[in-house]
Amino acid sequence: MRLEGKTAIVTGGAQGFGEGIVRKFVAEGARVLIADLNDAGALAAELPGTTTTRTDVADAASVDAMVGAAMDAWGRIDIVVNNAGTTHLPTPLAEVSEADFDRVFAVNCKSIYLIARAVVPGMQAAGSGVILNVSSTAGLSPRPNLNWYNASKGWVNTATKTMAVELAPSGIRVNALNPVAGETPLLKSFMGEDTPEVRAKFLATIPLGRFSTAQDMGNAACFLCSDEASMITGTLMEVDGGRCI
C-alpha cells in the first residue's frame, strides 16, 4: 500500500502503459482518475476507487475540465502521470506532414504545459505533489525516421529537468520514465509494420531481449510517485532493458 491515501490522475490510462500504471496505483492504495480519449468505463468498473473522464490532453478546456473533476471528487491532486502520447509513422524527416508534426507536439509536449498550468498552483498551495512524465528512449537514443517523435521526447526530458528545478522549493517532485517500445497500441506505429522479422530486428537492440510491459511501467511509476522516492527529482529513469547503454 505504498500509495495509500494518495490521489492520482493518469492520462492515456485506458490502455497500454497507462493501464498498467492505473492498475499498479490502485493495487497500492491510490484513488485514480483515468483520463483518456478512449472509453475507460470497463476498466473503471473493474477497479474500485477509479473514475474516468474523456480528455483531450492537447485541449486547454478539456484539461481544465479533467482537473476540475479531480478537485471536485477529492479536493486535492497528489500525483499526475502525463502518460498520453502519440507518434508519426517511420518516415524520412522531410516527408512528415505538418499535420502529423503538430499532432505529435500537441499531444506529447503541449499537454504537459497545459496540465502543469492547471495542477501546479494547487500543489504549490499544498506544499507537495508529484508529476511523472512518460518520455521514451527515443528522446535519449534516437532512431532514424522517427525524427520529430524523437525530438518531442527530448523536449519531455528537458522539460522534466527544468520543472524539477523550478518546483523543488515548493515540495513538488518531477521525474520521467524513458521506456523502450512495448506491447501497446503504438508498437506497430513505431516499427512501421508488425512482422516476426521486424520484431526480431527491433528486439536485437534490447540487451534483455524483450519489450517493456505495462507491468514494468506500473512498477517504475509506483516507486517514483511514492514516498520511497522522496529524494528523487529531475531523474530520467530508463525502463528499457539496456537499450540506451
VEXGUPA-495136 format. One record per residue (C-alpha): x, y, z. Coordinates in steps of 0.5 Angstrom, whole numbers, padded with zeros to 4 digits, always signed. Layout:
% residues N
XYZ...
% end
This chain:
% residues 245
+0000+0000+0000+0005+0005-0002+0000+0010-0005-0005+0009+0001-0009+0015+0001-0006+0019-0005-0010+0021-0011-0007+0021-0018-0009+0023-0025-0006+0018-0030-0007+0021-0038-0008+0016-0043-0010+0011-0038-0015+0007-0041-0010+0002-0045-0002+0000-0046+0003+0003-0041-0003+0008-0038-0007+0002-0036-0001-0002-0033+0000+0005-0028-0007+0005-0026-0007-0002-0024-0001-0001-0020-0003+0005-0017-0010+0002-0015-0007-0004-0012-0002+0000-0008-0008+0004-0005-0009+0010-0009-0015+0013-0012-0014+0015-0019-0018+0019-0025-0017+0015-0031-0016+0021-0037-0017+0018-0044-0020+0020-0051-0022+0013-0051-0027+0010-0046-0025+0007-0040-0031+0005-0037-0030-0002-0037-0023-0001-0033-0026+0003-0028-0032-0002-0027-0026-0007-0025-0022-0003-0021-0025+0000-0014-0023+0007-0013-0023+0010-0020-0027+0015-0024-0026+0017-0031-0026+0023-0036-0026+0023-0043-0020+0028-0044-0016+0031-0050-0010+0033-0047-0008+0038-0052-0014+0042-0051-0014+0047-0045-0021+0047-0044-0021+0039-0044-0015+0039-0039-0018+0044-0034-0025+0040-0034-0021+0034-0032-0017+0038-0027-0024+0041-0024-0027+0034-0024-0021+0031-0020-0021+0037-0015-0029+0036-0014-0028+0029-0013-0022+0029-0008-0021+0037-0006-0013+0036-0008-0009+0032-0013-0003+0029-0010+0000+0026-0017+0000+0027-0024+0002+0022-0029+0003+0025-0036+0003+0018-0040-0002+0020-0046+0003+0020-0052+0003+0019-0060+0008+0019-0066+0008+0019-0073+0010+0013-0077+0017+0012-0079+0018+0017-0085+0024+0021-0087+0024+0027-0083+0023+0032-0089+0017+0028-0091+0013+0028-0085+0007+0032-0086+0006+0039-0082-0001+0036-0079+0003+0030-0076+0008+0034-0073+0003+0039-0070-0001+0033-0067+0006+0030-0064+0008+0036-0061+0001+0038-0058+0000+0031-0055+0007+0030-0053+0009+0037-0051+0004+0042-0050+0000+0037-0046+0005+0037-0040+0005+0045-0041-0003+0045-0040-0003+0040-0035+0002+0044-0031-0001+0050-0031-0008+0047-0028-0005+0043-0023+0002+0046-0020-0002+0052-0017-0006+0047-0012+0001+0043-0011+0004+0049-0009-0001+0051-0004-0001+0044-0001+0007+0044-0001+0007+0038-0004+0006+0034-0010+0009+0029-0016+0009+0030-0023+0011+0024-0027+0012+0025-0035+0013+0019-0039+0018+0020-0044+0022+0015-0049+0029+0012-0050+0027+0016-0057+0029+0022-0053+0036+0019-0051+0038+0015-0056+0034+0017-0063+0032+0012-0068+0032+0014-0076+0026+0016-0079+0022+0018-0072+0026+0025-0072+0020+0029-0070+0018+0024-0065+0025+0023-0062+0025+0031-0062+0018+0031-0058+0021+0026-0053+0028+0030-0052+0023+0036-0050+0020+0032-0045+0026+0030-0042+0029+0037-0042+0022+0040-0039+0022+0035-0033+0029+0037-0031+0027+0045-0031+0020+0043-0028+0024+0039-0022+0029+0045-0021+0024+0050-0021+0019+0047-0017+0023+0043-0012+0023+0049-0007+0015+0048-0007+0016+0041-0005+0014+0038-0012+0018+0033-0015+0018+0032-0022+0021+0026-0026+0021+0022-0032+0020+0015-0035+0024+0013-0041+0021+0006-0043+0023+0002-0050+0017+0000-0054+0013-0004-0051+0006-0009-0053+0002-0002-0053-0003+0000-0059+0003+0005-0061+0008-0001-0062+0006-0002-0070+0007+0005-0071+0014+0005-0068+0016-0001-0072+0012+0001-0079+0010-0006-0079+0009-0011-0075+0012-0018-0077+0016-0023-0074+0022-0021-0078+0021-0013-0076+0020-0015-0068+0027-0019-0068+0031-0014-0071+0028-0009-0066+0029-0014-0060+0036-0015-0062+0037-0008-0060+0035-0009-0053+0040-0013-0049+0035-0016-0044+0031-0019-0050+0024-0016-0049+0020-0011-0050+0017-0006-0044+0011-0009-0041+0005-0005-0038+0007-0008-0031+0014-0006-0032+0012+0001-0033+0007+0001-0027+0012-0002-0022+0017+0004-0024+0012+0009-0024+0009+0007-0017+0016+0008-0014+0018+0015-0017+0011+0017-0014+0011+0014-0007+0015+0017-0001+0020+0012-0002+0023+0016-0008+0022+0023-0003+0030+0025-0005+0029+0024-0013+0027+0029-0017+0029+0031-0024+0031+0024-0026+0030+0021-0033+0029+0013-0031+0031+0008-0037+0026+0003-0037+0029+0000-0043+0032-0007-0042+0039-0004-0043+0037-0001-0050+0041+0006-0048+0047+0003-0046
% end
